[in-house]
Amino acid sequence: MDSGPVKADVLVLLGGGSHERWERTAELFKEHVAPRIIVSGYGDCEINRHLLLAAGVPAAAIEIEDKSRTTKENAQFTIQLLRGGKLKQVILVTSWYHSRRALVCFQHYAPDIKFYSRPSYFASARAEWAHNRIGSRVRLEYVKLLGYWIRYGVCPW
């Protein structure tokens, strides 16, 4: 799920992945698509914050959400920050295979906020997916989409 070129009030960097998520967030920030970044995810947020700082993102532009452990919690806890800051247009940055679930999850919990997806792309040929475990991540994502629909009512379509 890629919304294409858009501008927003804030970028939300979801934890997980490897290097591709924070790199994509820094790239979008430097392209001036949003003036602020919220880094979401327990355990990953401080590492990602330091990597963004090292990439030239000013500390004043970065806010941390450090309680979430799941995509659902990423949405719930980050939405509190978005509403507190009266932020209405948001770009989600996550891995390409996670982008559908992340986008529909945020939309489910905050239909009053406009969410866009600008995922990162893990640069490996399909032939290398087994080595990088991308294939298993993609298959697991389908299971999680179904689980989120059944358990939380987050419709994946």
Backbone hydrogen bonds, N-H to C=O, Kabsch-Sander energy under -0.5 kcal/mol:
donor,donor_aa,acceptor,acceptor_aa,energy
3,S,117,S,-3.5
8,A,33,V,-3.0
9,D,89,Q,-2.3
10,V,89,Q,-1.1
11,L,36,R,-2.3
12,V,91,I,-3.1
13,L,11,L,-0.6
13,L,38,I,-2.6
14,L,12,V,-0.7
14,L,93,V,-2.4
15,G,40,S,-1.4
23,E,19,H,-1.7
24,R,20,E,-1.9
25,T,21,R,-2.1
26,A,22,W,-2.5
27,E,23,E,-2.3
28,L,24,R,-2.5
29,F,25,T,-2.6
30,K,26,A,-2.4
31,E,27,E,-1.1
32,H,29,F,-1.7
33,V,28,L,-1.8
37,I,61,A,-2.9
38,I,11,L,-3.1
39,V,37,I,-0.5
39,V,63,E,-3.0
40,S,13,L,-3.0
40,S,38,I,-0.6
41,G,65,E,-1.9
42,Y,68,S,-3.6
45,C,41,G,-2.2
48,N,44,D,-3.0
49,R,45,C,-2.3
50,H,46,E,-2.3
51,L,47,I,-2.2
52,L,48,N,-2.4
53,L,49,R,-2.4
54,A,50,H,-2.4
55,A,51,L,-1.3
56,G,53,L,-1.7
57,V,52,L,-2.4
61,A,58,P,-1.6
62,I,59,A,-1.7
63,E,37,I,-2.7
65,E,39,V,-3.0
74,N,70,T,-2.6
75,A,71,T,-2.3
76,Q,72,K,-2.7
77,F,73,E,-2.8
78,T,74,N,-2.0
79,I,75,A,-2.6
80,Q,76,Q,-1.1
81,L,77,F,-1.2
82,L,78,T,-2.6
83,R,79,I,-2.8
84,G,80,Q,-2.1
85,G,81,L,-1.8
86,K,83,R,-1.1
87,L,82,L,-2.9
90,V,114,K,-2.8
91,I,10,V,-2.4
92,L,90,V,-0.6
92,L,116,Y,-3.2
93,V,12,V,-3.0
94,T,92,L,-0.5
96,W,120,S,-1.4
98,H,95,S,-1.3
99,S,95,S,-0.9
99,S,96,W,-0.6
102,A,98,H,-2.3
103,L,99,S,-2.5
104,V,100,R,-2.7
105,C,101,R,-2.0
106,F,102,A,-2.4
107,Q,103,L,-2.4
108,H,104,V,-2.1
109,Y,105,C,-1.9
110,A,106,F,-1.3
113,I,110,A,-1.8
114,K,88,K,-2.8
115,F,113,I,-0.6
116,Y,90,V,-2.8
118,R,92,L,-2.5
120,S,94,T,-3.1
122,F,120,S,-0.5
123,A,121,Y,-0.6
124,S,122,F,-1.8
128,E,125,A,-2.2
129,W,126,R,-1.5
132,N,128,E,-2.2
133,R,129,W,-0.8
133,R,130,A,-0.7
134,I,129,W,-1.7
137,R,133,R,-1.6
138,V,134,I,-2.6
139,R,135,G,-2.4
140,L,136,S,-2.5
141,E,137,R,-1.8
142,Y,138,V,-1.4
143,V,139,R,-1.4
144,K,140,L,-2.5
145,L,141,E,-2.5
146,L,142,Y,-2.0
147,G,143,V,-2.5
148,Y,144,K,-2.8
149,W,145,L,-1.8
150,I,146,L,-2.5
151,R,147,G,-3.1
152,Y,148,Y,-1.8
153,G,148,Y,-0.6
153,G,149,W,-0.9
154,V,148,Y,-1.8
155,C,153,G,-1.0
